[in-house]
Amino acid sequence: MATLVMPHKWPLTLPPLRIRVRSRYVCASMANAKPNNVRKEDIVIVGAGVAGLATALALQRVGIGSLVLEQAESLRTGGTSLTFFKNGWKVLDAIGVGSQLRTQFLEINGIVVKSEDGRELRSFKFEDEDQSSQEVRAVERRILLETLANQLPQNAISFSSKLKSIETSENDETMLKLEDDSQISAKIVIACDGIRSPVAKWMGFPDPRYVGHCALRGLGYYPNGQPFEPKVTYVYGRGVRAAYVPVSPTKWHINITNIPGRLLNSYQKTSDAGPKITDPSILRQETEKLVKNWPSELLDVIRSSPDDTLIRTPLVDRWLWPGISPPASTGKVVLVGDAWHPMTPNLGQGACCALEDAVVLAKKLAEAMKFGTSTVEDAFRSYGSERWPRIFPLTVRANLVGTILQLENSVVCSLRNNVIVPKLVRLGPMLEHTNFDFEPLHFDAV
Ligand SMILES: Cc1cc2nc3c(=O)[nH]c(=O)nc-3n(C[C@H](O)[C@H](O)[C@H](O)COP(=O)(O)OP(=O)(O)OC[C@H]3O[C@@H](n4cnc5c(N)ncnc54)[C@H](O)[C@@H]3O)c2cc1C
């Protein structure tokens, strides 16, 4: 099979370019447009979320350029925050944005677990529990995406470019058809298009499965400084649980996970997530009802969250069963992040794993393209087989953790609050999965 030779136009090392992210880039690659409306690209990344931008940046670090297609008109600026553990920070450092982000977000030094009546069940300090120096910070999604995008060359992201369909062309390239009827012929496609990835669907993956819980998130804003300790607080109730997480000196993230019948004020268990609720006043009211007798700081964070940060998300995942699920790549098309392995947020690992994917993939693709040690197809297969043993167990574990914590049975909840959490839980083994090593992205190490 032919090895794709890297075009000379890509420099071996690119200095980070610091540019402002504008709401809309004019796509430079339009210059490559062919008269028949098909433009040619070497590497197209679909989706400018965490996975897409981190992959573009990791590729840039190994001297490989790409074009990122994003369906939205601009970077997603709404939403709340993502908690990154040391595996996430390691990747953010490797792609050159760790220190910039670190200065803006608080280091979280431990965890407090409470029952719904406010009783403290257990308190942990990371430094006591995790000898290999844990690092935990929650990062505002908006700032994360802007920071990643600011490192890419201008015109690297083509906004308002929604992928409509994908097919393999006769010349071993992939034809991407966009919503505006324009077409791109790409040598390599890296799909980072999230949980509803059209590329994953095209590769034969089933839709992600709804796990029966919804998460409501908000970002409390305290202009005069937030009053809480730098610890994550978990509050466990029956069928409802909450977490609030320090983000910055003025912001706190809140996450309430429940069985949706409760949020909708109907106590029926339902197998789907119910109607989509986006009206912030309804979300606020229903959530306040849900936790009205819980520790008062919870209500405080909800009330301090601006409307545009309140989001309710049905939680989904997809288990990558060996021998049953399609592989992560087909030819020169590969999946990264949620497009491949949507997982529930119970371990806070979805975006961390998307970052890990990005550096592993970039390294393997660089080896194939620069040194011809393997073909692109082999590089993608090797990425899939290296990442699968990491991803599959985490997806399953995240699901099980959510199922157990979401139980409503009063005996089980009492056992959890009075025996398991106070006496049996050890944080160190539970954070074992945040240990992750990868090869450096330097060229001379390739
Ligand atoms: C409630 C909740 C809390 C979470 N908390 C954490 C946490 O604390 N820590 C953590 O590590 N992870 C967390 N996660 C998981 C994390 O949000 C995801 O794993 C991560 O955002 C995945 O990034 P992604 O880039 O793969 O997908 P996305 O962020 O979904 O990005 C996909 C991008 O592709 C674009 N796109 C989609 N379709 C097309 C198309 N057809 N054409 C062009 N563009 C397209 C989208 O507009 C979007 O910009 C949480 C998830 C949830 C639901």
Ligand as a Chemical Component Dictionary entry (heavy atoms), coordinates in Angstrom:
data_LIG
# 
_chem_comp.id                   LIG 
_chem_comp.type                 NON-POLYMER 
_chem_comp.pdbx_formal_charge   0 
_chem_comp.three_letter_code    LIG 
# 
loop_
_chem_comp_atom.comp_id 
_chem_comp_atom.atom_id 
_chem_comp_atom.alt_atom_id 
_chem_comp_atom.type_symbol 
_chem_comp_atom.charge 
_chem_comp_atom.model_Cartn_x 
_chem_comp_atom.model_Cartn_y 
_chem_comp_atom.model_Cartn_z 
_chem_comp_atom.pdbx_ordinal 
LIG C1  C1  C 0 -22.506 16.376 31.799 1  
LIG C2  C2  C 0 -21.131 16.114 31.253 2  
LIG C3  C3  C 0 -20.013 16.422 32.019 3  
LIG C4  C4  C 0 -18.737 16.120 31.535 4  
LIG N1  N1  N 0 -17.650 16.391 32.310 5  
LIG C5  C5  C 0 -16.419 16.031 31.898 6  
LIG C6  C6  C 0 -15.286 16.271 32.714 7  
LIG O1  O1  O 0 -15.407 16.837 33.806 8  
LIG N2  N2  N 0 -14.056 15.877 32.262 9  
LIG C7  C7  C 0 -13.910 15.267 31.055 10 
LIG O2  O2  O 0 -12.775 14.905 30.705 11 
LIG N3  N3  N 0 -14.969 15.032 30.239 12 
LIG C8  C8  C 0 -16.214 15.408 30.636 13 
LIG N4  N4  N 0 -17.288 15.207 29.823 14 
LIG C9  C9  C 0 -17.083 14.602 28.497 15 
LIG C10 C10 C 0 -16.663 15.655 27.482 16 
LIG O3  O3  O 0 -17.592 16.718 27.434 17 
LIG C11 C11 C 0 -16.575 15.029 26.105 18 
LIG O4  O4  O 0 -15.899 13.803 26.176 19 
LIG C12 C12 C 0 -15.801 15.943 25.159 20 
LIG O5  O5  O 0 -16.445 17.189 25.059 21 
LIG C13 C13 C 0 -15.704 15.286 23.791 22 
LIG O6  O6  O 0 -15.117 16.180 22.896 23 
LIG P1  P1  P 0 -15.262 15.927 21.336 24 
LIG O7  O7  O 0 -14.455 17.001 20.705 25 
LIG O8  O8  O 0 -15.007 14.519 21.018 26 
LIG O9  O9  O 0 -16.810 16.174 21.033 27 
LIG P2  P2  P 0 -17.624 17.534 21.086 28 
LIG O10 O10 O 0 -17.147 18.393 22.198 29 
LIG O11 O11 O 0 -19.064 17.151 21.040 30 
LIG O12 O12 O 0 -17.239 18.259 19.726 31 
LIG C14 C14 C 0 -17.736 17.829 18.492 32 
LIG C15 C15 C 0 -17.652 18.998 17.529 33 
LIG O13 O13 O 0 -17.994 18.520 16.227 34 
LIG C16 C16 C 0 -18.899 19.416 15.637 35 
LIG N5  N5  N 0 -19.694 18.661 14.677 36 
LIG C17 C17 C 0 -20.616 17.702 14.942 37 
LIG N6  N6  N 0 -21.159 17.237 13.812 38 
LIG C18 C18 C 0 -20.559 17.907 12.796 39 
LIG C19 C19 C 0 -20.703 17.871 11.385 40 
LIG N7  N7  N 0 -21.600 17.071 10.790 41 
LIG N8  N8  N 0 -19.929 18.690 10.630 42 
LIG C20 C20 C 0 -19.038 19.528 11.222 43 
LIG N9  N9  N 0 -18.876 19.627 12.567 44 
LIG C21 C21 C 0 -19.626 18.811 13.339 45 
LIG C22 C22 C 0 -19.715 19.952 16.816 46 
LIG O14 O14 O 0 -20.355 21.189 16.498 47 
LIG C23 C23 C 0 -18.646 20.115 17.890 48 
LIG O15 O15 O 0 -17.991 21.342 17.822 49 
LIG C24 C24 C 0 -18.577 15.528 30.259 50 
LIG C25 C25 C 0 -19.709 15.246 29.464 51 
LIG C26 C26 C 0 -20.972 15.539 29.955 52 
LIG C27 C27 C 0 -22.163 15.228 29.104 53 
# 
loop_
_chem_comp_bond.comp_id 
_chem_comp_bond.atom_id_1 
_chem_comp_bond.atom_id_2 
_chem_comp_bond.value_order 
_chem_comp_bond.pdbx_ordinal 
LIG C1  C2  SING 1  
LIG C2  C3  SING 2  
LIG C2  C26 DOUB 3  
LIG C3  C4  DOUB 4  
LIG C4  N1  SING 5  
LIG C4  C24 SING 6  
LIG N1  C5  DOUB 7  
LIG C5  C6  SING 8  
LIG C5  C8  SING 9  
LIG C6  O1  DOUB 10 
LIG C6  N2  SING 11 
LIG N2  C7  SING 12 
LIG C7  O2  DOUB 13 
LIG C7  N3  SING 14 
LIG N3  C8  DOUB 15 
LIG C8  N4  SING 16 
LIG N4  C9  SING 17 
LIG N4  C24 SING 18 
LIG C9  C10 SING 19 
LIG C10 O3  SING 20 
LIG C10 C11 SING 21 
LIG C11 O4  SING 22 
LIG C11 C12 SING 23 
LIG C12 O5  SING 24 
LIG C12 C13 SING 25 
LIG C13 O6  SING 26 
LIG O6  P1  SING 27 
LIG P1  O7  DOUB 28 
LIG P1  O8  SING 29 
LIG P1  O9  SING 30 
LIG O9  P2  SING 31 
LIG P2  O10 DOUB 32 
LIG P2  O11 SING 33 
LIG P2  O12 SING 34 
LIG O12 C14 SING 35 
LIG C14 C15 SING 36 
LIG C15 O13 SING 37 
LIG C15 C23 SING 38 
LIG O13 C16 SING 39 
LIG C16 N5  SING 40 
LIG C16 C22 SING 41 
LIG N5  C17 SING 42 
LIG N5  C21 SING 43 
LIG C17 N6  DOUB 44 
LIG N6  C18 SING 45 
LIG C18 C19 SING 46 
LIG C18 C21 DOUB 47 
LIG C19 N7  SING 48 
LIG C19 N8  DOUB 49 
LIG N8  C20 SING 50 
LIG C20 N9  DOUB 51 
LIG N9  C21 SING 52 
LIG C22 O14 SING 53 
LIG C22 C23 SING 54 
LIG C23 O15 SING 55 
LIG C24 C25 DOUB 56 
LIG C25 C26 SING 57 
LIG C26 C27 SING 58 
# 
